[in-house]
Every structure is written in structure tokens, then in C-alpha cells.
Amino acid sequence: MPAGRPSALLTLFLVVAVVAAAVWYFGFERPILESIKQGEDLRGGIRVVLEGVDTPHAPVTEENIAKAVEIIRFRVDRLGVGETRVQRLGENRILVSLPGIADPDQALAVIGRTALLEFLDDANLQRKLDGLPYDAIVTGADLKEARPAIERGRFVVLLAFNPEGTGKFADATARLLGQPIHIVMDGEVVQSPVVRDHITGGNAEITGYESLEAAKHVAIVLNSGALPVELRVVQTMAVSATLGQDSLERSKVAAIMGVALVAGYMLLYYRGAGLVANFSLTIYLFLLLGLLAGLGAVLTLPGIAGIILSVGMAVDANVIVFERIREELKLGKTVRSAIDAGFSRALRAILDANVTTLIAAVVLYRFGSDRIRGFAVTVSLGILASMFTAVVITRYLLRLLVRADLARNTRLFFGV
């Protein structure tokens, strides 16, 4: 019995058991595919076209529309829906794509809200309501940060003012002890707390929200500032997810068939080594899906195509290695020596092929549209995962099989 065979057999058993348990858990108990965000073409959503409106105080200009695009992009990115798209249409229109939105009205409120925040005393609130000139204690311009929170069982937005705003707020609370300060949001009084203490820390809170999500949306609006131009909704279009679901199901069938055919070929041609390659391919697939989920990537139809394509690329690295090993075995080398020499000779070819493909994927990501970028991301991650599984995992498993004395029959194991 070769030295180290029992420990190698035990290690091999543990590796197989761990991978099998991971496949069961992430494939059936808690499917990792369900934790990956889906794009608009798979789960539907809404598309909104906004148009700038000229007003005396906020004319429609190139600069104002550009600022509005950036502010809206800031807001929708923080909605956390994934694969949002904000782009200009012509001179004064903006297209906003929001995949998977459950409440379009709430999303539209976040997109178009003006975010005018004011703190007013009784007298100035009345002057504002009467349409007369008034002075605010502090405004959104004095705001440093707004964040949602749960305070004493209530959903609130916590405000922190900048140094100038802190001084104004401190002076007002000293002057208005026992009187209310009205928090006015876009002309609506949302809260009128009574001043109990002289507040010098520059902090305040807005209450009255039904959920933490509602408080979050207000905080997003406040942090992004006011829109520099008035926008009106000229078109709202719902994107159905029916076509996307049908395409997703077809893509799943194509992926299963592709993986099955590739696995069958590897098993028939390379036999025992093909079984190792298929085992590495399983690790590769779950590693790739884990990377997509961990990085918060958004899965689209082009992205699925990239995953299917990357399966073939993952197997290609193993094919290169196995062919080099077969050549070494034909020269009369031992299995251990053939494996080491085969990986050494194949490494440069694997690096050349994958690096050139990776460069192409980077170019696609840099200059392509959103959906082309999805394809580029999955291909890039697939390349990195395939190189790791082929160069590290497959090599480790083959060496483990040699130590366990299970690869002695080269005809049965490598078809040589």
C-alpha cells in the first residue's frame, strides 16, 4: 500500500462530502440562484419618461438637466432594485428604468420630489401659508446628513446639520423654548415638535412614517438635494415579466442540456479524469453563482448567455491539461510525473487563452451598453473561476487520487 493512502482516501471522502453537502444546500435548501438580482428583461418593472418644464426660478438648461440626471441616478441607485438606468432623451427629457418595482407611485415620488426642507417658527409658517415673504430657521442647504432609523419603536429620519446650520438651530432653540418648531417638507408640515431644551448638537428628527422603507425614501431625497429643474411625467410604461420568465425557463433548459452534454463528453473521452473534471465543473458553477450573488450582480438574458458560454470555457482548460497529461503518459512517464508535467506545460496556453478573452470582456464592459456589460461581467467572473478550478481544484484532486492509488490504470483513468 502506498504511503499516505489512508489519509488521502479520507481527505478525498471529506472533499466529496463537503461539496455534496454544499450542492444540496445551495442548490435545493437555499437556492443561490434566487439570491441573485434579476434585470428588467427577466422580472419586469416600469419605465418613466420625464420632461423638464421652464419656470422663472428654474429654467430648462443643459446644466440643469445634467444635474437632474445625476440627482435622479443617485436616488434610484439607493432604492436597491438593481440594474436601474437613467439617461437623457434629447435636450429636455430623461428616461428612468426601474426593474422589479412593486410600488410605482412610491418610486415616482422619490424620483421627482423636490426635497425642499424647512424649519419654521409659528410666525414664519403663517407667512408662508399666506404667500408672504418669510425666513426659515434652517433649510435643506444647512443639512449635512439624513438617515433612516428606528427610535423608541418609531420610524424616523435623523438629521445632522453642518456647522452653520448647527449655529442657526442652537440660536432658534434658545429663543423658542416652550414653542413649536415646524418641520416642513415640500410645503407640508410633517411634524411640529415643541422645544424643551437648548439644542446645541445640530441634530433633529422627523417622525410620522409608517415603515422604515418610507423613512429611507425620504432620507434618500434629502441627501440628494433638490432637483434643479421642475420635471413632469410624460410617459409611464409597465414592462411585463412574462416574456422574461419564459426566456429564463428556456435558458435554464439550455444550460442543463449544455452542461449535461459537456459532462457526458468528458466522461466518455477522459473516463476517470473526466469524472474529476465534472466534479470541478460543479464547484465552478457554484463558485461563479456565489461570486455573482456576493458582488450584487444583476442577472439578465445576456448574462445567462455568458454563464452558458463560460461553462465551455471552464471545460476547455481541463481539456488542455488532460491532453498534455496524455502526451506525457505516452512518453512512458509515471502518472504522478505526467500530471505535474502536464499542468506545467498547459499553464501558459491556459493563461494566454483566458487573458485574451478577459481583455475582450473588459473592452465590452467599458464601451458596451448595460446588457452587454452584464454579458461581460459573467464572462469575466467565469474566466477567473474557471482558471481557479482548472489550475487549483483539478490539480489537487488528481494528486489526491494518485496518493490514494486510484489512478494507477491509465487506460481506465485517462483513456491511454
N, C-alpha and C positions, 0 to 999 in steps of 0.2 A: 504494500500500500504506500503510495507516495506520501512524503512528509507533508503534513498540513492538510491532508484531505478531509478529515472530520471537521476541522474548523471551517474549511472552505465550503463544505456541504451545509453546515449550519448557517454560515453567512448567506449563502445562496438562498436557503429556505427563508431566512428572515427578510431578505430583499424582496422576494416574490410575495411574501405575506403582506409586507408593508404596502407595496404597490397595489396589490389586490384590494386591500382594505381602503386605500385612498381612492381607487377607481370606484368602488362601491359607494363610498360616502359622497364624493364629489360628482358621481355620475347619476346616483339614484336618490340617496337620502337628502342631500342638499346640492342639487344640480348647479354646477358652477356656471353653466351657460345662462341660467336665469339671473345671475348676478351681474351680467354684462349688459350695459345700456344698449338699447336698440334705437336706430335712427328713424327719421321720419318715414323713409320708404318701407319700414317694417312695422311700425306701430302707429302711424298716422300722426295727426296734430293739426295745427292751424297756421295759416299764412296771412299776414296782415300787411296791407299797403297803407302807409301814412303819407300825408301831403302837408308841406309847410304852408302856413297861412300868414300873409303880411299883416302886421299890426303896427301902430305908431311907435310903440316902445320896443318891438322885436321884429324887425324886417327880415324877410327871407333873403339871406345872402349865402355865398359859398362857404364862408367861415361858420355861420350859424348852423347850416345843415350838416357840415362836417362834425361840429361839436355835438349836435343832436345824435348823430350816428354813434359816436363814441360813448355818449351817456347811455343810450339805449342798449348798446352792446354790453356795457358794464352791468346794467340792470338784469338783462336776460341771462347773462352768464351766471349770475348768482342765484337764479331761480333753480339751478341744479337739474335741468331737464336734459342736458346733453345735446350735442350737435346743433345748437342754436345757430342761426345765420342772420346777420344784419348787413345789408348792403344798400347802396344808393341806386335809385332808378331815375335816370335823367337828372335834371337840375334841382328839383324840389321834392322828390319822393323817396321814401325809404321802405324797403321790403324787410319784414321780420318773419322768420320761420321758427316756429316753436313746436318741436315734436313731442307727442305724448302729453300735452297739456290737458288736465282734467277739467279745469275751470277757465275757459277762455276769457270771461268777463274780468276775472281777477287778474289774469295776465295782462290784459289790455290796460287795466287801471295802473299796473306797475310800469308799463311801457310809457304811457302818455302822461302820467301825473306830473304836475309842475313842481311839487315839493317846496311850496312856499311855507316856511315855518316861522311863526312869530310868537313872542311872549308879550302880552299886553296887560296893562292895568285897566281898571274899570273905565276911567275917563277916555283913554285912547281906544278901547274896544268900542265904546259908544260912538266915538267919532268915525271909526272905520265903518261901523254899521250904517251911519248916516251919510257915508260917502264924503266925509270931510278929511282934510289932511290930518295925519296922526303920526305919532312916534312910537316905535317898538322898543321894548326893553332890550331884547336881543332877537336876532333873526338867524336863519339858516347859515348866513355868511359867517356868523360867530361860532358855528358848530365845528368841533374837532372830530367827534366820532359819535355814531349811533349804533347800538347793538341790541338785539332782542334778548330777553331773559325772562326767568320766572322768579318773581319776588313775592314772598309771603303767599304763595299759591295763586298769584295773579300773573297774567301775561303782560309784559311791559316792554317799552323801548327805553333803554338807558341812554342819556345824553351826556356828553362831556364837551364843555366849551373850551375854546382856545383862550390864551391869556387875556386878550382884550375882552372877549365875551365873559370870562370869569369875573373881571373887574366890574363890568356893567351889571352882571347878575347879583354880585355882592352888594353893590350900591342900592339896587332895587329892593332886595330882601330886607335891607336895613331900613329903608324908607317905608315899606309896605307891610310891616309886621301887623298880623291880625287881619290883613286884607287879602283878597284873592289875586292870583296871577293867572291870567287866561292863556292857555296853550292853544294856539290857532293854527290849524293845518289846512292850507289851501282855502282859507276863508271860513273854515268850520271849526267851532270851538269843540275840542276833543276832551279837554279837562280844565278845571278851574280850582286848583289846589290853593288852600289858604296858607299863607306864610306863617310858620310857627317859630322859626329861628332865623338868625342871620347866617345865610349860607355863603361861605367863602371858598368852597372847594370847586365851584364851577360845574356841579353835577345836578341833573334833574331827571325826571322820568315821566313818560306818557303811559297812561293806563287805558283800560277800556277795550282791550282786544279779546276776541272770542277764542283765539288759538295762538300758539307760538308761531305758526306759519304766517298768520296775519301780521303779527308784530315784526316778523322777519322781512316781509314785503315792504312795510313802512320804513324799516331801517335801511333797506337797500336804496329806496328812493331818496332818503335823507343823505346818505353817504355819497350818492352820485350827483347830488346838487340839482338845481332847477334846469329844465330844458331851456335853451337859449332862444327857441322859436316855438310858436304855437303850432301844434300838429293836429290834424283831423284824420279820422279813419275813412278812407275812400273805398276800401275793399277788404272783406274778410272771407277767407276760403278755408273750409274744412277739408283736410286730406284724409281719405279713408285708409284704414289699415288692412282692409280685406285683401287687396292686391298684395300688400307686403306679407301678410300671413301665408297666402298661397305660395308666394315666391320663397318664403322661409321654409315651408314644408318641402317644396321641390328641392331646395338647396340641401336640406337635411338628407333627403333620399340620395341626391347626387354624391354628397360627402360620404355616406355609408357605403354606397356602391364603389366609389373610388378607393376608399380605404380597404374594403374587402378584396378588391381585385389586386391592389398592390400587395397586401399581406399574403394573398394566395400565391402570387408570383414569387415573392421572396421565399416562401416556404417550399415551393416545388423546386426552385432552381438552386437555392443555397442550403436547403434542408435544415440541419440543426442551427447553423449560423443565421438562416432566415428567421428561425423562431426567436433568436436573440434580437434580430433587427426589428421584428414585430413587437417584441416586448419594449424595446427602446422607443419605437414609434408611439406606443401607448403613453409612455412617460412624456414624450414630446408633445402630444396633443393636449394633455392636461397641463403641462408646463406653459404652453402657448396660451391656453384659455385663462390660466391663472395670471399670466402677465397682462392680458387684456383687461381682466377684471380688476387687478391691482392698480393699474395705471388709469383706470376710469375711462378706457377707450369706448367709443361708440360703434356698435356693430351695424354695418349697412350691407346691402347686397354686394357691392364691390368688395367690401371687407370679407364677406363669406367666400367670394371667389378667390381672394388672396389666401385664405386659410386652406381651401381645397388645393390650390396651386402649391402651397408650401409643403403639403404632405408629400408630393412627389419629390420636391427638393430635399426633404429630410431623408427620404429613402435613397436618393441619388448619392449622398455622402457615404452611406453604408455600402452601396454597390461598388463605389470606387475602392473602398477599403477591402472589401471581400475579394475583388478581382486581384488586387495586389497580393493578398494573402494566398490566393490560389496559385499565383505565379511563383511565389516563394516555396510553396509546398511541392510544386512540380520540379523545383530545383533540388529537392531532397532534404530540405531543412526540417527540423522538428516543428511541431505545432507551436510551441512557445516562441521559438525564434522567428517563425513565419509571421505570427501575429505582430510581434514587435517591429519586424522589418516592413510588414505590410502597412501598418499605421504610419511609420516614419516616411515611407515613400508616397503615401496617399495624402499626407497632410498638406503639402504645397498645392496639389491640384484642388483639394477641397477649399483651401483659403482663397486661391485665385478665382474659382467659380463663384464662391459666396460673396467675396468682396466686390467683384464687378457687379453682381446683382444688387448688392446693398447700395452701391453708388447710384445705380439707376433708380432705386426706390427713394433715395434721398432727393434726387432731382425731381421725381414725380411729386414728392411731398412739398418741395419748395415752390414749384411752379404750377401744380395741378389744382383743380377745384376741390371742394370739400369732399366729394365722394371719391375722387382719385386719391386724395390724401388718406382716406380710410383704407383703400387698397394698399397704398404704400406702407402704412403703419403695420398692417397684418403681415405683409410680406417681410418687412424689416424684422419684426419680432420673430417671425417664423425662421428667418435665416439664423438669427442668434441662437434660438432654441435648438434648431437642427444641428448646428455646429457643436453645441454643448453635448447633446445626446449622442451624436456620432463619435466625437473625439474622446469624450469622457465616459459616458454611460456604457456605450457598446464595448469600448476597450476594457473597462473594468469588469464587465460581465464575462467577456471572453477569457480574460486572465483568471477569473474566478472559476470558470468551467475547466480550464486547464489544471488549476491547482486541485480541483475536485476529481480530476481524472475522468471527465465526462466527454472530452473532445478527442479521445485517442483515435477513433475511427474517422479518418479524414474523408473517406467517401461518403459516410453517413452524415458527417457534420458540415463539410464544405463542398461535397459533390466532386471531390478529386480522388 
